[in-house]
Amino acid sequence: MDIKNDPLTPSPWSKNTTQELWGKLFKSTMVENYLEDTNDSRMPQFSEYIRALCYAKDEKEETVIRRGNIESSYGHRLFKGARNPSRDTVLQLAFGLELDSDGTQQLLKIARATALHPRVKRDAVIAYCLYHHKSFMETQELLFDNGLPTIGEKHDEKQ
């Protein structure tokens, strides 16, 4: 599997975009045919995906963990697949990987976490920071300055 070419869009494991997959599903006369034809379009394991991103970006796991302000031993367990991340931890990894907003949405999808939404104030600030390549700490400050929960802080998901 050569993931160095294009690891972010749509996915290094899929030959089809999501839109193309929806088209194939709805045009199928039997769902079993669709399932058989798209057997290779599986979502990767989260740990597999973040390791692939590190490889594609020529980043060390430790650098990503530190940049995302994740506790070291917990971060390494994420990369090994021994832990499943919370949505906020996925966001921390996105900052650690220096992903843009689209890359972060893909990372959230693979983690099976809720996507960022512009109508949610906290999500809007986070997406703005990702788009403008702000650091994790700059993002935390902007969240705090706007009276919103910082990443990692307990909060109501609607904020």
PASEBA-1860 file (N, C-alpha, C; in nm, 3 decimals):
! residues 159
1> MDIKNDPL> 0.085/-0.117/0.000/0.000/0.000/0.000/0.089/0.123/0.000 ~ 0.082/0.205/-0.107/0.164/0.324/-0.117/0.082/0.445/-0.075 ~ 0.101/0.489/0.049/0.022/0.598/0.102/0.092/0.732/0.091 ~ 0.213/0.734/0.043/0.285/0.861/0.032/0.222/0.951/-0.074 ~ 0.155/0.894/-0.173/0.104/0.973/-0.285/-0.001/1.074/-0.243 ~ -0.108/1.032/-0.181/-0.217/1.122/-0.144/-0.291/1.066/-0.024 ~ -0.242/1.088/0.097/-0.299/1.023/0.213/-0.428/1.084/0.264 ~ -0.467/1.201/0.214/-0.578/1.268/0.278/-0.710/1.263/0.202
9> TPSPWSKN> -0.708/1.264/0.070/-0.834/1.272/-0.001/-0.845/1.166/-0.108 ~ -0.956/1.098/-0.121/-1.059/1.086/-0.019/-1.014/0.999/0.097 ~ -0.931/0.900/0.069/-0.874/0.814/0.172/-0.771/0.726/0.104 ~ -0.662/0.696/0.172/-0.563/0.610/0.107/-0.611/0.467/0.088 ~ -0.724/0.432/0.145/-0.772/0.294/0.136/-0.889/0.280/0.040 ~ -0.937/0.388/-0.017/-1.055/0.381/-0.101/-1.024/0.430/-0.242 ~ -1.078/0.358/-0.340/-1.061/0.399/-0.478/-1.174/0.494/-0.520 ~ -1.280/0.502/-0.442/-1.398/0.580/-0.476/-1.422/0.689/-0.372
17> TTQELWGK> -1.476/0.801/-0.419/-1.519/0.904/-0.325/-1.648/0.857/-0.258 ~ -1.685/0.923/-0.152/-1.809/0.890/-0.083/-1.928/0.907/-0.178 ~ -1.926/1.015/-0.257/-2.034/1.040/-0.352/-2.047/0.925/-0.452 ~ -1.934/0.875/-0.501/-1.937/0.763/-0.594/-1.993/0.637/-0.527 ~ -1.956/0.616/-0.402/-2.008/0.499/-0.329/-2.159/0.509/-0.310 ~ -2.210/0.628/-0.277/-2.355/0.645/-0.265/-2.422/0.612/-0.398 ~ -2.363/0.660/-0.507/-2.419/0.632/-0.640/-2.425/0.484/-0.668 ~ -2.317/0.412/-0.640/-2.314/0.267/-0.661/-2.418/0.195/-0.575
25> LFKSTMVE> -2.430/0.238/-0.450/-2.526/0.175/-0.359/-2.669/0.191/-0.412 ~ -2.705/0.313/-0.448/-2.843/0.339/-0.490/-2.876/0.282/-0.627 ~ -2.776/0.258/-0.711/-2.799/0.199/-0.843/-2.799/0.046/-0.838 ~ -2.753/-0.009/-0.727/-2.747/-0.155/-0.713/-2.887/-0.213/-0.702 ~ -2.910/-0.325/-0.771/-3.040/-0.390/-0.762/-3.052/-0.472/-0.634 ~ -2.937/-0.516/-0.582/-2.936/-0.590/-0.455/-2.821/-0.538/-0.370 ~ -2.848/-0.517/-0.243/-2.746/-0.463/-0.153/-2.625/-0.556/-0.145 ~ -2.648/-0.687/-0.159/-2.538/-0.784/-0.155/-2.437/-0.759/-0.267
33> NYLEDTND> -2.489/-0.720/-0.385/-2.399/-0.689/-0.497/-2.311/-0.569/-0.463 ~ -2.371/-0.469/-0.403/-2.294/-0.351/-0.363/-2.186/-0.389/-0.261 ~ -2.224/-0.466/-0.161/-2.129/-0.505/-0.056/-2.013/-0.585/-0.114 ~ -2.042/-0.672/-0.208/-1.937/-0.752/-0.272/-1.846/-0.665/-0.359 ~ -1.906/-0.573/-0.434/-1.829/-0.487/-0.525/-1.743/-0.385/-0.452 ~ -1.781/-0.347/-0.333/-1.709/-0.242/-0.260/-1.635/-0.296/-0.139 ~ -1.601/-0.422/-0.142/-1.534/-0.487/-0.030/-1.405/-0.417/0.011 ~ -1.334/-0.354/-0.083/-1.207/-0.290/-0.052/-1.222/-0.144/-0.007
41> SRMPQFSE> -1.343/-0.096/0.009/-1.368/0.043/0.046/-1.389/0.062/0.196 ~ -1.336/-0.027/0.273/-1.353/-0.019/0.417/-1.284/0.104/0.474 ~ -1.333/0.145/0.590/-1.266/0.253/0.662/-1.148/0.191/0.736 ~ -1.035/0.258/0.734/-0.920/0.204/0.806/-0.938/0.215/0.957 ~ -0.861/0.139/1.031/-0.857/0.156/1.175/-0.795/0.292/1.203 ~ -0.840/0.357/1.308/-0.791/0.491/1.340/-0.639/0.491/1.358 ~ -0.588/0.395/1.433/-0.443/0.390/1.458/-0.365/0.370/1.328 ~ -0.419/0.289/1.240/-0.357/0.264/1.109/-0.352/0.394/1.028
49> YIRALCYA> -0.460/0.468/1.035/-0.471/0.592/0.959/-0.374/0.699/1.011 ~ -0.366/0.717/1.143/-0.276/0.821/1.195/-0.129/0.784/1.173 ~ -0.100/0.655/1.176/0.038/0.612/1.143/0.068/0.642/0.997 ~ -0.031/0.619/0.910/-0.013/0.647/0.767/0.006/0.796/0.743 ~ -0.068/0.878/0.816/-0.051/1.023/0.802/0.089/1.066/0.846 ~ 0.136/1.011/0.956/0.272/1.042/1.002/0.374/1.003/0.895 ~ 0.357/0.886/0.840/0.449/0.838/0.737/0.446/0.930/0.615 ~ 0.324/0.965/0.571/0.308/1.048/0.453/0.365/1.188/0.475
57> KDEKEETV> 0.358/1.237/0.596/0.408/1.371/0.627/0.552/1.368/0.679 ~ 0.608/1.247/0.687/0.743/1.229/0.737/0.758/1.290/0.877 ~ 0.660/1.260/0.962/0.655/1.309/1.100/0.679/1.195/1.197 ~ 0.742/1.224/1.308/0.757/1.125/1.415/0.634/1.132/1.504 ~ 0.590/1.016/1.552/0.473/1.012/1.641/0.491/1.105/1.760 ~ 0.610/1.103/1.818/0.636/1.186/1.936/0.618/1.335/1.907 ~ 0.656/1.378/1.788/0.640/1.519/1.750/0.492/1.554/1.741 ~ 0.414/1.466/1.680/0.269/1.487/1.667/0.204/1.491/1.805
65> IRRGNIES> 0.242/1.400/1.890/0.186/1.393/2.025/0.218/1.521/2.102 ~ 0.342/1.565/2.095/0.384/1.685/2.167/0.313/1.809/2.110 ~ 0.308/1.820/1.978/0.245/1.936/1.914/0.096/1.943/1.948 ~ 0.033/1.827/1.964/-0.109/1.822/1.997/-0.136/1.830/2.147 ~ -0.029/1.844/2.226/-0.040/1.856/2.372/-0.112/1.735/2.434 ~ -0.073/1.617/2.388/-0.130/1.491/2.437/-0.028/1.426/2.529 ~ -0.075/1.372/2.638/0.015/1.302/2.732/0.085/1.189/2.655 ~ 0.215/1.179/2.671/0.299/1.093/2.586/0.257/0.946/2.585
73> SYGHRLFK> 0.241/0.885/2.701/0.209/0.741/2.702/0.070/0.716/2.643 ~ -0.025/0.807/2.668/-0.158/0.794/2.610/-0.150/0.809/2.458 ~ -0.074/0.905/2.411/-0.058/0.926/2.268/-0.001/0.804/2.198 ~ 0.099/0.742/2.258/0.159/0.623/2.197/0.059/0.507/2.196 ~ -0.026/0.498/2.296/-0.130/0.393/2.296/-0.230/0.417/2.184 ~ -0.257/0.544/2.153/-0.346/0.575/2.039/-0.284/0.525/1.908 ~ -0.155/0.552/1.891/-0.087/0.510/1.769/-0.077/0.359/1.757 ~ -0.074/0.289/1.870/-0.069/0.142/1.868/-0.207/0.079/1.856
81> GARNPSRD> -0.311/0.160/1.870/-0.448/0.108/1.863/-0.497/0.051/1.994 ~ -0.425/0.076/2.102/-0.464/0.024/2.233/-0.570/0.111/2.300 ~ -0.591/0.232/2.250/-0.691/0.321/2.306/-0.773/0.381/2.193 ~ -0.899/0.410/2.222/-0.985/0.480/2.128/-0.996/0.625/2.175 ~ -0.974/0.720/2.085/-0.973/0.860/2.128/-1.112/0.920/2.142 ~ -1.122/1.018/2.229/-1.243/1.100/2.235/-1.238/1.197/2.117 ~ -1.347/1.266/2.094/-1.350/1.365/1.986/-1.243/1.472/2.009 ~ -1.230/1.518/2.132/-1.130/1.621/2.161/-0.988/1.570/2.138
89> TVLQLAFG> -0.962/1.445/2.169/-0.829/1.390/2.144/-0.803/1.381/1.994 ~ -0.905/1.350/1.916/-0.890/1.350/1.770/-0.854/1.491/1.723 ~ -0.918/1.591/1.781/-0.887/1.729/1.745/-0.743/1.764/1.783 ~ -0.700/1.718/1.899/-0.561/1.741/1.939/-0.465/1.678/1.839 ~ -0.496/1.557/1.795/-0.412/1.491/1.694/-0.413/1.569/1.563 ~ -0.527/1.626/1.528/-0.535/1.706/1.405/-0.439/1.825/1.414 ~ -0.435/1.889/1.530/-0.339/1.999/1.548/-0.197/1.946/1.549 ~ -0.177/1.832/1.611/-0.043/1.772/1.613/0.006/1.734/1.475
97> LELDSDGT> -0.085/1.691/1.390/-0.052/1.654/1.252/-0.052/1.775/1.158 ~ -0.089/1.890/1.214/-0.100/2.013/1.136/-0.192/1.997/1.016 ~ -0.309/1.936/1.040/-0.407/1.917/0.935/-0.487/2.045/0.914 ~ -0.541/2.061/0.795/-0.633/2.171/0.770/-0.774/2.125/0.810 ~ -0.873/2.207/0.785/-1.008/2.171/0.828/-1.061/2.048/0.754 ~ -1.031/2.033/0.626/-1.076/1.915/0.551/-1.009/1.787/0.603 ~ -0.879/1.794/0.627/-0.808/1.679/0.682/-0.861/1.640/0.819 ~ -0.898/1.742/0.897/-0.954/1.716/1.031/-1.090/1.650/1.021
105> QQLLKIAR> -1.172/1.694/0.927/-1.304/1.631/0.908/-1.286/1.483/0.872 ~ -1.188/1.454/0.786/-1.161/1.315/0.749/-1.114/1.236/0.871 ~ -1.026/1.295/0.951/-0.976/1.228/1.071/-1.090/1.200/1.168 ~ -1.180/1.296/1.186/-1.297/1.276/1.274/-1.385/1.164/1.220 ~ -1.402/1.159/1.088/-1.485/1.055/1.027/-1.425/0.917/1.053 ~ -1.295/0.904/1.036/-1.230/0.774/1.055/-1.234/0.733/1.202 ~ -1.233/0.833/1.291/-1.244/0.805/1.434/-1.389/0.780/1.475 ~ -1.480/0.794/1.378/-1.623/0.779/1.403/-1.672/0.878/1.508
113> ATALHPRV> -1.621/1.001/1.494/-1.658/1.111/1.583/-1.737/1.214/1.502 ~ -1.811/1.296/1.570/-1.892/1.398/1.505/-1.805/1.501/1.434 ~ -1.844/1.534/1.313/-1.771/1.634/1.234/-1.785/1.772/1.296 ~ -1.691/1.859/1.263/-1.702/1.998/1.305/-1.818/2.063/1.229 ~ -1.893/2.149/1.298/-2.008/2.213/1.235/-2.001/2.363/1.259 ~ -2.016/2.444/1.154/-2.001/2.589/1.169/-2.109/2.656/1.254 ~ -2.221/2.590/1.276/-2.326/2.648/1.361/-2.297/2.630/1.510 ~ -2.204/2.544/1.542/-2.164/2.522/1.681/-2.045/2.615/1.706
121> KRDAVIAY> -2.063/2.711/1.797/-1.961/2.815/1.818/-1.822/2.757/1.843 ~ -1.814/2.661/1.931/-1.683/2.601/1.964/-1.622/2.538/1.839 ~ -1.701/2.463/1.763/-1.653/2.401/1.640/-1.609/2.508/1.539 ~ -1.683/2.618/1.532/-1.649/2.725/1.438/-1.512/2.783/1.472 ~ -1.485/2.805/1.599/-1.354/2.859/1.640/-1.244/2.758/1.605 ~ -1.267/2.631/1.634/-1.167/2.528/1.605/-1.141/2.518/1.455 ~ -1.248/2.517/1.375/-1.233/2.509/1.229/-1.160/2.633/1.176 ~ -1.191/2.750/1.230/-1.124/2.873/1.191/-0.973/2.861/1.217
129> CLYHHKSF> -0.940/2.811/1.334/-0.798/2.797/1.371/-0.727/2.696/1.281 ~ -0.793/2.586/1.250/-0.734/2.487/1.160/-0.711/2.547/1.022 ~ -0.810/2.618/0.974/-0.801/2.679/0.841/-0.686/2.779/0.834 ~ -0.668/2.854/0.943/-0.565/2.957/0.947/-0.433/2.907/1.007 ~ -0.420/2.775/1.020/-0.296/2.710/1.066/-0.248/2.762/1.201 ~ -0.343/2.783/1.292/-0.308/2.823/1.428/-0.257/2.700/1.503 ~ -0.174/2.723/1.602/-0.124/2.612/1.684/-0.233/2.569/1.783 ~ -0.209/2.456/1.846/-0.302/2.407/1.947/-0.319/2.510/2.058
137> METQELLF> -0.209/2.567/2.107/-0.216/2.663/2.217/-0.286/2.792/2.175 ~ -0.263/2.837/2.052/-0.334/2.955/2.002/-0.484/2.929/1.996 ~ -0.520/2.808/1.959/-0.661/2.769/1.952/-0.722/2.767/2.092 ~ -0.650/2.711/2.187/-0.699/2.707/2.325/-0.724/2.850/2.376 ~ -0.632/2.940/2.347/-0.647/3.080/2.390/-0.769/3.145/2.327 ~ -0.789/3.120/2.197/-0.903/3.179/2.128/-1.035/3.123/2.182 ~ -1.038/2.994/2.211/-1.158/2.936/2.272/-1.185/3.001/2.407 ~ -1.083/3.009/2.489/-1.096/3.067/2.623/-1.141/3.213/2.615
145> DNGLPTIG> -1.078/3.291/2.526/-1.111/3.433/2.512/-1.255/3.455/2.467 ~ -1.312/3.356/2.400/-1.451/3.366/2.354/-1.550/3.297/2.448 ~ -1.502/3.261/2.568/-1.590/3.200/2.669/-1.637/3.061/2.633 ~ -1.558/2.990/2.551/-1.595/2.856/2.509/-1.503/2.754/2.575 ~ -1.552/2.631/2.594/-1.467/2.529/2.655/-1.344/2.499/2.569 ~ -1.230/2.490/2.633/-1.109/2.456/2.562/-1.111/2.308/2.526 ~ -1.023/2.269/2.437/-1.016/2.129/2.395/-0.962/2.047/2.512 ~ -1.037/1.946/2.550/-1.000/1.862/2.663/-1.080/1.894/2.788
153> EKHDEKQ> -1.146/2.009/2.789/-1.229/2.050/2.903/-1.366/1.987/2.891 ~ -1.422/1.941/3.003/-1.559/1.887/3.000/-1.655/1.998/2.958 ~ -1.748/1.964/2.868/-1.841/2.063/2.820/-1.966/2.000/2.760 ~ -2.064/2.082/2.736/-2.186/2.041/2.667/-2.157/2.046/2.518 ~ -2.185/1.940/2.445/-2.151/1.930/2.302/-2.217/2.040/2.219 ~ -2.321/2.108/2.268/-2.393/2.207/2.189/-2.324/2.343/2.186 ~ -2.219/2.361/2.263/-2.152/2.492/2.268/-2.064/2.513/2.149
END
